[in-house]
Amino acid sequence: MTAVSLSQSQSLNIPPRGFPEAEFARRLTAAQRTMKACKVDALLLTSEENIRYFSGFLTQFFQSPTRPWFLIVPKTGKPIAVIPTIGAVAMAQTWIEDIRTWASPHPDDDGISLLTQSLKKCVGGTGCIGLPMAAETILRMPLLDFQRLQDDLGTVEFVDATLIVKSLRIIKSELEIEKIAYACACVSNAFDLAAEIFHQGQSDVEAFRAFKIECLKQGVDDVSYLVGGAGAGGYEDIISPPSGRTLQSGDILILDTGCVFDGYFCDFDRNFAFGKSGDLARRAYDTVYRATQAGLEAAIPGASCAELYTAMQSVMSRAGALDNDVGRLGHGLGMQLTEWPSHTEFDETILEPGMVITLEPGMSFAPGKVMVHEENIVIRDGPPQLLSRRAAPDLPVI
C-alpha cells in the first residue's frame, strides 16, 4: 500500500482565508446533537482554539494572559460571545451575532457577573454546563474567578465536555485539510532549498533565522514553532533553541517546525549532514525512515493509534534502538501544533478518514545521539495522503 503524495512540481494554490458560515453551522449542529445525547445544556469554552473552532475568531491577542474570553454554545441557537470590549469589532466580523462585552481588565469583576447572567439564561437554575476538563485542555481564566462562577451559579452542575469537543475537532473538514496541506507544501518547498539556506561555517542561530525567512517567503503566515539540534555525528535533543554553535563537517542538523497558515499548523522535521555522514547516523536515518514507512502502511481506517505505534516501534526495535522513552511516536495536528490523539502503546483511538496526524518515530542510536523523523498525513479511505513532501530516503549531505 502506497501513501498518496502531493506532487513536488504542483503549483501552490493559496486557500481562501476563513470559512463559509455553513462550516460553522455544521460544527454547531454536530456539537448540539452530541450535547443533547449527553444531556448537556451548554458548553463553556475558554481556550483560544475551542473559541475559534465554533466562532472563527482568529487573533494573536490570546498571547496576552491579561484578559479572559468566553464562548457559550447553548443547546439550541447560535453561540454567544462574552468577551472584553477590545475584541468586539473583531468578533463582529465572524458569524457570531450575540456579543456581550465588558471593560477588561477589571479589578473586581472581570466578566464573571456577565458570564453568570448569560449562562443562567441558557441553563436555568439546575442545568448542566459542559467544560473541557481532561488531558490536553486548559481552563483559561483565573481559578478564583471560576470558583466564584460556580458559587454564583449555585446548583448548576459542571461536567467534563472533553469528549464532546474532541469528537468534533479530531475529524477535519476538507476546508481545514486544505489549509494544513498548504502550510505543509510551503515548508516542504523551504526544506527543498536546504543546500542554499544552510552551509558549513554558519551558526545554528543563522541557520534557524534563514529557514524562518524562507518559510515566510514560501507563503506561511508565521513560523510559530522552530526547534532542533546539531552535533558531530548526531544531536542530543530536538526541542532546544539554537545555541550559537558553528556548523562543521560531520555535523548532523535537525529542524522541527510548526508553521501556520490561517490558524492551522503543519508540524514536521528534516535532517541534514554537513560535508559527510557517519555510518551510525546513516543507519539511524534509514531506520526511522523505514519506521515512518511502516507507519504509512499501518495508517488506515479502523487501525488504532496503538497499532500505529507498534508498527513504527517494531522497526526501530529490530534495528537495535537503544531506547524509546519519548512517550509517543506522533500525534494529531490542526489548529494546535499537537492535538489528540497520541501514537502510544496505550492509545486505542481508532483512525477515521479526515484525521490529520503526524508520524514521528525517534530513537537513540548511540550514547547522547538521537534520530527523529516526522511526516504529516491525513487518513483517507484506503492509503493515507501525505501532506508533507516525503523526505529523501537517504540522509541528505550538504
Secondary structure, 3 states (H helix, E strand, C coil): CCCEECCCCCCCCCCCCCCCHHHHHHHHHHHHHHHHHHCCCEEEECCHHHHHHHHCCCCHHHHCCCCCCEEEEECCCCCEEEEEHHHHHHHHCCCCCEEEEECCCCCCCCCHHHHHHHHHHHHCCCCEEEECCCCCCCCCCCHHHHHHHHHHHCCCEEEECHHHHHHHHCCCCHHHHHHHHHHHHHHHHHHHCHHHHCCCCCEHHHHHHHHHHHHHHHCCCEEEEEEEEEEECCECCCCECCCCCECCCCEEEEEEEEEEECCEECCEEEEEECCCCCHHHHHHHHHHHHHHHHHHHHCCCCCEHHHHHHHHHHHHHHCCCCCCCCCCCCEECCCCCCEEEECCCCCCCECCCCCEEEECCEEEEECCEEEECCEEEECCCCCCEECCCCCCCCCCEC
